[in-house]
Amino acid sequence: MALDAKRAAWALLALAISAFAIGTTEFISVGLLPLIAEDLNISVATAGLTVTVYALGVTFGAPVLTSLASGIGRKTLLIWIMIVFIAGNSLAAMSGGITMLLTARIISALSHGIFMSIGSTIAADLVPEHRRASAIATMFSGLTVATVTGVPLGTFVGQQLGWRAAFAAIAAIGALALIANLLLVPAALRKGGKTPVREQLRLVTNGRLALAFLITALGYGGTFVVFTYLSPLLHDITGFKPSTVALILLVYGIAIAIGNIIGGKAANRNPLTALFYMFVVQAVVLLVLTFAAPFKIAALVTLFAMGLLAFMNVPGLQVYVVNLAEQYAPKAVDVASAVNIAAFNAGIAIGAYLGGIVAERLGLVHTAWVGAIMVAIAAALTAWSRLLARREETRAAFKKAG
């Protein structure tokens, strides 16, 4: 259902505002961990569970809720997503203890998972076929802006007015997104199609796809072993003031945005080859951070490189999974995308949880080399995937020749 250019632009803006709100709340805890820990009188590792449980909520919420809600009208579903999002962040803003805060984070995460699954579909439906990629990029620009500005601004608000104020501000942005969706997104959007259970099972039982999901979890999640605890690391190990940490998070966000663009271009020709080299360099950078963290200049340079590589692998991982799904489970490509989103967030959950254990038992600085090991395993699995792909190509060539 393509709209005229002006109406489509306004509808895409509404989706971008929603993506901005959701992207900000995903990583806001990273900047607020020391404040949450101090205010609730808990360890930084326990406060880190706000990242872990959120990621787990997205992991299980994305594929399950997307499948369950496939028969609901897209605009109706979008409105309910933002209502749940506002409820979750409002509850976080009122939390008096860690249990209530973790519950609030799970509620917010459920809205995140399903939005990421249907948002690009809605964006694509708003414009003619030849403009679909641009429409999806416009929607995802909200996530990019959130990474660059939302997290550092939320951290700054939390430092000035308290961490609850940051969640209240996110809930307010969610309310703005809800109003924008009500007014600007058309009602006559198509419903999602149901994917047969047999096709869904192919996604997790096919060896190549299962390996791809594991690479996503380890390669993307490795950075979160250290990134989750970046604020206390910069304060306690490197010696930066809290106000400077918010500025460093802004620079880190800019690096992520640049890396994402580079990653998209690098993965156009051969995603697997690009991913292998990205993971190798990423593992080296994380290892270097272990030794650079106590020194301000060295830490900043290494952190910028870490930011460049943190999300650089995302386009390649998504393209690779979609390519495999088209080959092995062509009727479940949309669900494959949702499962890969779940894998990204499983990686965040594993990384954040592992980082908490390492920070508590070994010290904050050791999160970097542990994250490097996680990414190095992803690089090894990517090399294995390349080998499997080559063997398959060779077999296909022999069959054709014979």
Number of C-alpha atoms within 10 A of each C-alpha: 12 15 14 10 12 9 16 21 19 16 23 29 22 24 30 26 25 31 26 26 29 28 22 27 28 21 22 26 28 25 28 28 27 23 20 25 17 12 13 13 13 14 15 19 24 19 26 25 22 29 28 27 24 29 30 24 23 32 27 20 24 30 23 18 18 21 20 10 16 16 14 13 15 23 19 13 18 23 18 14 22 26 18 18 29 26 18 24 27 22 23 27 21 15 17 13 14 19 11 13 23 22 18 24 28 22 24 29 29 25 25 29 29 24 25 20 23 19 20 19 19 26 28 22 19 25 23 15 11 9 13 18 13 13 24 22 17 19 25 24 19 25 23 24 21 27 25 21 22 26 27 28 20 26 31 22 19 21 19 12 11 17 25 22 20 27 26 18 18 24 26 16 19 28 19 17 25 24 15 20 25 17 13 18 26 16 13 10 17 15 15 18 11 16 15 10 10 11 18 20 12 19 24 15 10 14 10 18 24 16 18 22 25 21 27 29 26 28 36 28 27 35 30 28 32 30 25 30 27 23 25 23 22 23 16 14 17 19 16 16 12 18 14 14 22 23 16 19 26 20 19 23 25 20 23 24 24 16 21 23 14 17 24 20 14 19 22 12 11 12 23 21 16 21 27 23 15 21 29 18 19 28 28 16 21 28 20 19 26 20 16 20 23 17 13 15 12 15 19 19 13 21 26 20 20 26 25 24 28 28 22 30 28 22 20 27 26 21 18 19 25 22 17 18 24 15 11 17 21 16 18 23 22 22 24 28 20 27 24 25 26 27 27 26 28 28 30 29 29 20 28 32 23 20 30 27 17 20 21 13 11 12 14 25 24 20 32 27 22 23 27 28 18 23 29 22 19 28 25 15 19 25 17 14 20 16 12 13 14 12 12 12 12 12 12 12 11 10 9 8 7 6
